[in-house]
Amino acid sequence: MEKSFRCVTQRCESAKLLILTLDVSTLRLILYVSWAKGASVEDLPRIATLEHDPMHVLVVPQAALTSKLQRGKNIQYHGQLTKDDGAEVVYTEFIRLLRDMSADILASLPSSGSKCTRSTNIQQ
């Protein structure tokens, strides 16, 4: 059975996003994600997990992760979940699950008693 979800994770100490006007001083994790044909919303709860550290997460849709390299330098995207097959719905639900799970994780962390708040911000 072929996997319906592929993800490349990039951890970083600091980042500057020139194309976005975001405060990324706490950006620590970048997820490049792609769904293959056959992916569904039901697959998401088992893959939408975060570490327990507070951080900002940037999610970047990346079609090449579910593509196949053909002879030469051609890339075939036929295995990618299309918009008509629900790619937008799956992506939106994935972002919602990441937000929900990060809120649950943060709620379970013990309070430090300081005025600082812990946050996880999921950017699309």
HUKAKA-V847647 format. One record per residue. N is the residue number from 1. BURIAL is + if it has 24 or more other C-alpha atoms within 12 Angstrom, else -. D_FIRST is the distance of its C-alpha to the first C-alpha in Angstrom with 1 decimal. Layout:
n:N burial:BURIAL d_first:D_FIRST
n:N burial:BURIAL d_first:D_FIRST
//
This chain:
n:1 burial:- d_first:0.0
n:2 burial:- d_first:3.8
n:3 burial:- d_first:6.5
n:4 burial:+ d_first:9.0
n:5 burial:+ d_first:12.0
n:6 burial:+ d_first:13.8
n:7 burial:+ d_first:17.2
n:8 burial:- d_first:20.1
n:9 burial:- d_first:22.9
n:10 burial:- d_first:26.5
n:11 burial:- d_first:29.2
n:12 burial:- d_first:32.8
n:13 burial:- d_first:36.3
n:14 burial:- d_first:37.7
n:15 burial:- d_first:36.8
n:16 burial:- d_first:38.7
n:17 burial:- d_first:37.0
n:18 burial:- d_first:39.4
n:19 burial:- d_first:37.8
n:20 burial:- d_first:37.6
n:21 burial:- d_first:40.6
n:22 burial:- d_first:39.1
n:23 burial:- d_first:40.5
n:24 burial:+ d_first:38.0
n:25 burial:- d_first:40.1
n:26 burial:+ d_first:37.6
n:27 burial:+ d_first:34.4
n:28 burial:+ d_first:32.4
n:29 burial:+ d_first:28.8
n:30 burial:+ d_first:27.1
n:31 burial:+ d_first:23.5
n:32 burial:+ d_first:22.0
n:33 burial:+ d_first:19.1
n:34 burial:+ d_first:16.8
n:35 burial:+ d_first:14.2
n:36 burial:+ d_first:11.7
n:37 burial:+ d_first:11.8
n:38 burial:- d_first:10.5
n:39 burial:+ d_first:11.9
n:40 burial:+ d_first:14.6
n:41 burial:+ d_first:17.6
n:42 burial:- d_first:16.2
n:43 burial:- d_first:13.8
n:44 burial:+ d_first:16.9
n:45 burial:- d_first:19.0
n:46 burial:- d_first:16.8
n:47 burial:+ d_first:16.7
n:48 burial:+ d_first:20.3
n:49 burial:- d_first:22.3
n:50 burial:+ d_first:25.4
n:51 burial:- d_first:27.7
n:52 burial:- d_first:30.9
n:53 burial:- d_first:33.2
n:54 burial:+ d_first:34.7
n:55 burial:+ d_first:33.6
n:56 burial:+ d_first:33.0
n:57 burial:+ d_first:29.4
n:58 burial:+ d_first:28.9
n:59 burial:+ d_first:25.6
n:60 burial:+ d_first:25.2
n:61 burial:+ d_first:22.6
n:62 burial:+ d_first:21.5
n:63 burial:+ d_first:19.8
n:64 burial:+ d_first:19.5
n:65 burial:+ d_first:16.8
n:66 burial:+ d_first:14.1
n:67 burial:- d_first:16.2
n:68 burial:- d_first:16.1
n:69 burial:- d_first:19.3
n:70 burial:- d_first:20.8
n:71 burial:- d_first:23.8
n:72 burial:- d_first:26.6
n:73 burial:- d_first:26.3
n:74 burial:- d_first:24.5
n:75 burial:- d_first:21.5
n:76 burial:- d_first:19.2
n:77 burial:- d_first:18.2
n:78 burial:- d_first:16.6
n:79 burial:+ d_first:13.2
n:80 burial:+ d_first:15.2
n:81 burial:+ d_first:15.6
n:82 burial:- d_first:19.1
n:83 burial:- d_first:22.1
n:84 burial:- d_first:22.3
n:85 burial:- d_first:18.8
n:86 burial:- d_first:19.9
n:87 burial:+ d_first:19.5
n:88 burial:- d_first:23.0
n:89 burial:- d_first:22.5
n:90 burial:+ d_first:19.4
n:91 burial:+ d_first:21.4
n:92 burial:- d_first:24.6
n:93 burial:- d_first:23.0
n:94 burial:+ d_first:21.5
n:95 burial:+ d_first:25.0
n:96 burial:+ d_first:26.6
n:97 burial:+ d_first:24.4
n:98 burial:+ d_first:25.3
n:99 burial:+ d_first:28.9
n:100 burial:- d_first:28.9
n:101 burial:+ d_first:27.4
n:102 burial:+ d_first:29.8
n:103 burial:+ d_first:32.6
n:104 burial:- d_first:31.7
n:105 burial:- d_first:31.6
n:106 burial:+ d_first:34.9
n:107 burial:- d_first:36.5
n:108 burial:- d_first:35.7
n:109 burial:- d_first:37.3
n:110 burial:- d_first:40.9
n:111 burial:- d_first:43.6
n:112 burial:- d_first:45.5
n:113 burial:- d_first:48.6
n:114 burial:- d_first:48.9
n:115 burial:- d_first:49.1
n:116 burial:- d_first:46.0
n:117 burial:- d_first:42.9
n:118 burial:+ d_first:39.4
n:119 burial:- d_first:37.1
n:120 burial:+ d_first:33.6
n:121 burial:+ d_first:33.5
n:122 burial:+ d_first:30.3
n:123 burial:+ d_first:31.0
n:124 burial:- d_first:29.1
//
